[in-house]
Amino acid sequence: MRIAVSTDSGSGISQKESRELGISVVPMPFRIDGKEYFEDINLSREEFFEMLKKDCEIATSQPSPEDVMKLWDALLQENDAVVHVPLTSGLSGAAQTALMLSEEEKYAGKVFVSDSRGVSVTQRQHCIFAKRLSAEGKTPEEIRDILNQNAERNSIFIAVDSLKYLKRGGRITPMAAAIGTLLHIKPVLTIVRGGKLDSYTKVRTQKMAKEAIISGLWEDLRKKHGDPDGSHCYLAVAYTDNPEQAEQFASELAESFPKRLNPKIVVEPLSLLISCHIGQNGLGAALIEEL
């Protein structure tokens, strides 16, 4: 049985990487100063961050039903089924919309939508899991169910350099942002149960932010994953606009977690949908349990 895997750009998978991985990506749309853009189609990361610095008015959205169905229709011309892995339902309506579309008569029994509660590198890894499970002979129903059953088996922590963009997106109040800025506070966020973004801790320096992320990962290995040495988990790094900083952090993580499952630590950019709330110099790390 030929099974295609699709996702959205919340996964951080670029159009170039999608071709390399064999995972199709529907881009997330943006409206910037009234004009529509699509991530990695007519909007590069460099252009996006320039607009962010200029305080352009940015509104994010989920992919349109038409764009999702157009992708599925193309994939079903050459495949028997599609497994779709959208951005966590805790941050976007993309998962619910895709699930609703998959129930239409033309897609019944052909398109299977998971809610892996993932974002960025965790969502990306679940797409890779789906490809592997397909190669192992799993049916699309089984792949979807396995991803859903393991939806909470990942951890992600993201350090925010400035409160400006969380305030702009309504994630914190103007008063909290003003006080935090005055005190040089840098929040470290995490994805909690249900795939929602929440505060993990607050620090004052980038060094402390990285230490907090590492501490959070170790804590989750023990309490959430039952894997005290990390030997059953993949490690990954996500960033907004500073790849050099991300690569350096990956080296630090490699020393901190010598028994990790895979020697290679994946370093990937956060999707622009998430980056617009994080801003410049955003840096994160994730654990993903092996299925």
C-alpha positions as CSV (number, residue, x, y, z in Angstrom):
1,M,0.0,0.0,0.0
2,R,1.4,3.4,-1.0
3,I,1.0,5.9,1.9
4,A,1.9,9.6,1.6
5,V,2.8,11.7,4.6
6,S,1.8,15.4,4.7
7,T,2.1,18.2,7.3
8,D,2.0,22.0,7.5
9,S,4.9,24.4,7.9
10,G,4.3,24.5,11.6
11,S,6.6,21.5,11.5
12,G,9.5,23.7,10.4
13,I,10.0,21.5,7.3
14,S,11.0,23.7,4.4
15,Q,9.9,23.1,0.9
16,K,13.4,22.0,0.0
17,E,13.6,19.6,3.0
18,S,10.1,18.3,2.2
19,R,11.4,17.0,-1.1
20,E,14.4,15.4,0.6
21,L,12.3,13.7,3.3
22,G,9.4,12.8,1.0
23,I,7.0,14.6,3.3
24,S,4.6,17.1,1.6
25,V,4.1,20.5,3.4
26,V,1.2,22.9,3.1
27,P,2.5,26.4,3.9
28,M,1.0,28.5,6.7
29,P,-0.4,31.8,5.5
30,F,0.3,35.3,6.9
31,R,-1.1,38.7,6.4
32,I,1.6,41.4,6.7
33,D,0.5,45.0,6.4
34,G,-2.6,43.7,4.6
35,K,-0.7,41.6,2.1
36,E,-0.9,37.8,2.1
37,Y,2.2,35.7,2.2
38,F,2.9,32.0,2.5
39,E,5.8,30.6,4.6
40,D,8.7,29.5,2.4
41,I,6.8,30.2,-0.8
42,N,6.8,33.9,-1.3
43,L,8.2,34.8,2.2
44,S,11.7,33.9,3.3
45,R,12.8,33.8,6.9
46,E,15.2,36.7,6.3
47,E,12.3,38.8,4.9
48,F,10.0,37.8,7.7
49,F,12.4,38.9,10.4
50,E,13.1,42.2,8.7
51,M,9.4,42.9,8.7
52,L,9.1,41.8,12.4
53,K,11.9,44.3,13.3
54,K,10.1,47.1,11.5
55,D,7.0,46.4,13.6
56,C,4.8,45.5,10.6
57,E,1.3,44.4,11.4
58,I,1.4,40.6,11.2
59,A,-1.5,38.2,11.5
60,T,-1.2,34.5,11.4
61,S,-3.7,31.9,10.2
62,Q,-4.1,28.2,9.5
63,P,-3.9,26.8,6.0
64,S,-7.1,27.2,4.0
65,P,-9.3,24.2,3.5
66,E,-8.8,24.6,-0.3
67,D,-5.0,24.4,0.1
68,V,-5.1,21.4,2.3
69,M,-7.5,19.5,-0.1
70,K,-5.5,20.5,-3.1
71,L,-2.4,18.9,-1.5
72,W,-4.3,15.7,-0.6
73,D,-5.9,15.5,-4.1
74,A,-2.4,15.6,-5.7
75,L,-1.0,13.0,-3.3
76,L,-4.0,10.6,-3.8
77,Q,-3.3,10.6,-7.5
78,E,-0.2,8.6,-6.9
79,N,-0.9,7.1,-3.4
80,D,-3.6,4.9,-1.8
81,A,-3.8,6.9,1.4
82,V,-2.4,10.0,3.2
83,V,-1.4,10.4,6.8
84,H,-1.6,14.1,7.7
85,V,0.3,15.5,10.8
86,P,-0.8,19.0,11.5
87,L,0.4,21.6,14.1
88,T,-0.8,20.8,17.6
89,S,-4.5,21.5,18.2
90,G,-3.4,23.4,21.3
91,L,-2.0,26.2,19.2
92,S,-4.0,26.2,16.0
93,G,-7.3,25.1,14.5
94,A,-5.4,23.4,11.7
95,A,-5.8,20.0,13.3
96,Q,-9.5,20.3,13.8
97,T,-10.0,21.7,10.3
98,A,-8.0,18.9,8.7
99,L,-9.9,16.2,10.7
100,M,-13.2,17.7,9.6
101,L,-12.1,17.7,5.9
102,S,-10.8,14.1,6.2
103,E,-14.4,13.0,7.1
104,E,-15.7,14.2,3.8
105,E,-16.9,11.4,1.5
106,K,-14.1,11.8,-1.0
107,Y,-11.4,11.4,1.7
108,A,-13.1,8.8,3.9
109,G,-10.8,5.8,4.2
110,K,-8.1,7.6,2.4
111,V,-6.9,10.5,4.6
112,F,-6.0,9.9,8.2
113,V,-5.3,12.9,10.5
114,S,-3.3,12.6,13.7
115,D,-3.0,15.2,16.5
116,S,0.5,14.5,17.7
117,R,0.4,17.6,20.0
118,G,3.6,18.6,18.2
119,V,5.2,21.8,17.0
120,S,8.4,22.4,15.2
121,V,11.0,19.7,15.8
122,T,8.5,17.4,17.7
123,Q,6.0,17.7,14.9
124,R,8.7,17.1,12.3
125,Q,9.9,13.9,14.1
126,H,6.3,12.5,14.2
127,C,6.2,13.0,10.4
128,I,9.4,11.0,10.1
129,F,7.9,8.4,12.4
130,A,4.9,8.2,10.1
131,K,7.2,7.5,7.1
132,R,9.1,4.8,9.0
133,L,5.9,3.1,10.2
134,S,4.6,3.1,6.6
135,A,7.9,1.5,5.4
136,E,7.4,-1.2,8.2
137,G,4.0,-2.1,6.6
138,K,1.7,-0.4,9.0
139,T,-1.7,0.7,7.6
140,P,-2.6,4.4,7.6
141,E,-5.1,3.8,10.4
142,E,-2.4,2.1,12.5
143,I,0.0,4.9,11.8
144,R,-2.5,7.6,12.9
145,D,-3.4,5.6,16.0
146,I,0.2,5.1,17.0
147,L,1.0,8.8,16.6
148,N,-2.1,9.8,18.7
149,Q,-1.3,7.2,21.4
150,N,2.2,8.8,21.7
151,A,1.1,12.4,21.4
152,E,2.3,13.4,24.9
153,R,5.6,11.6,24.7
154,N,7.7,14.7,23.8
155,S,8.9,17.8,25.6
156,I,9.9,21.2,24.3
157,F,11.3,24.3,26.0
158,I,11.8,27.7,24.3
159,A,13.6,30.7,25.6
160,V,12.3,34.1,24.6
161,D,14.8,37.0,24.4
162,S,12.2,39.8,24.5
163,L,8.6,40.1,25.8
164,K,7.7,42.4,23.0
165,Y,6.2,39.8,20.7
166,L,4.4,37.9,23.4
167,K,2.7,41.1,24.3
168,R,1.9,41.9,20.7
169,G,0.3,38.5,20.2
170,G,-1.8,38.9,23.4
171,R,0.1,36.1,25.2
172,I,0.9,38.4,28.1
173,T,-0.6,41.8,29.3
174,P,1.1,45.1,28.5
175,M,1.7,45.6,32.2
176,A,3.4,42.3,32.6
177,A,5.5,43.0,29.6
178,A,6.5,46.4,30.9
179,I,7.5,45.1,34.3
180,G,9.3,42.1,32.7
181,T,11.3,44.4,30.3
182,L,12.2,46.7,33.2
183,L,13.6,43.7,35.2
184,H,15.3,42.2,32.1
185,I,13.2,39.0,32.4
186,K,13.4,36.3,29.8
187,P,10.7,33.7,30.0
188,V,11.3,30.1,29.2
189,L,8.2,28.5,27.7
190,T,7.1,24.9,27.4
191,I,4.4,22.9,25.7
192,V,2.2,21.4,28.4
193,R,-0.3,18.5,28.3
194,G,-2.8,19.1,25.5
195,G,-0.2,20.8,23.2
196,K,-0.6,24.3,24.7
197,L,2.2,26.8,25.2
198,D,2.8,27.9,28.9
199,S,5.4,29.4,31.1
200,Y,8.1,27.2,32.6
201,T,10.3,29.7,34.4
202,K,11.7,33.2,34.1
203,V,15.4,34.1,34.0
204,R,17.5,37.2,33.3
205,T,20.4,36.1,31.0
206,Q,20.8,33.9,28.0
207,K,23.2,31.6,29.9
208,M,20.5,31.1,32.6
209,A,17.9,30.4,29.9
210,K,20.0,27.6,28.4
211,E,20.6,26.2,31.9
212,A,16.9,26.3,32.6
213,I,16.2,24.4,29.3
214,I,18.7,21.8,30.2
215,S,17.3,21.5,33.7
216,G,13.7,21.2,32.3
217,L,14.8,18.4,29.9
218,W,16.4,16.4,32.7
219,E,13.4,16.9,34.9
220,D,11.1,15.7,32.1
221,L,13.3,12.7,31.4
222,R,12.8,11.5,34.9
223,K,9.2,12.5,35.6
224,K,7.5,12.4,32.3
225,H,9.5,10.0,30.1
226,G,10.8,7.5,32.7
227,D,14.1,7.7,31.0
228,P,16.6,9.1,33.5
229,D,19.7,8.9,31.2
230,G,17.9,9.9,28.0
231,S,18.8,6.7,26.1
232,H,15.3,6.3,24.7
233,C,14.8,9.9,23.5
234,Y,15.9,12.0,20.5
235,L,17.3,15.4,21.2
236,A,16.6,18.4,18.9
237,V,17.3,22.1,18.9
238,A,14.9,24.8,17.4
239,Y,15.6,28.5,16.9
240,T,14.1,31.6,15.3
241,D,16.8,33.5,13.5
242,N,20.2,32.7,14.9
243,P,21.5,29.3,13.6
244,E,25.0,29.8,14.9
245,Q,23.6,30.2,18.4
246,A,21.5,27.0,17.9
247,E,24.5,25.0,16.7
248,Q,26.5,26.1,19.7
249,F,23.6,25.0,22.0
250,A,23.5,21.7,20.3
251,S,27.1,21.1,21.2
252,E,26.3,22.0,24.8
253,L,23.4,19.5,24.8
254,A,25.6,16.8,23.4
255,E,27.9,17.1,26.4
256,S,25.0,17.3,28.8
257,F,23.2,14.2,27.4
258,P,25.9,11.8,26.4
259,K,23.6,8.8,26.4
260,R,20.9,10.2,24.1
261,L,19.4,7.9,21.7
262,N,20.9,9.3,18.5
263,P,24.4,11.0,18.4
264,K,23.0,13.5,15.9
265,I,21.1,16.4,17.4
266,V,18.8,17.8,14.8
267,V,18.9,21.6,14.6
268,E,16.0,23.2,12.8
269,P,14.3,26.6,12.6
270,L,11.0,27.2,14.4
271,S,8.1,27.8,12.0
272,L,7.4,31.5,11.3
273,L,4.0,30.9,12.9
274,I,5.7,30.3,16.2
275,S,8.6,32.7,15.6
276,C,6.3,35.7,15.3
277,H,5.4,35.3,19.0
278,I,9.0,34.5,20.1
279,G,11.0,37.1,18.1
280,Q,14.7,37.4,17.5
281,N,17.2,35.1,19.3
282,G,14.5,32.6,20.3
283,L,16.1,29.3,21.2
284,G,14.7,25.9,22.2
285,A,15.3,22.3,22.7
286,A,13.1,19.2,22.6
287,L,13.0,15.6,23.6
288,I,11.1,13.1,21.5
289,E,10.6,9.5,22.7
290,E,11.3,6.7,20.3
291,L,8.1,4.9,19.3
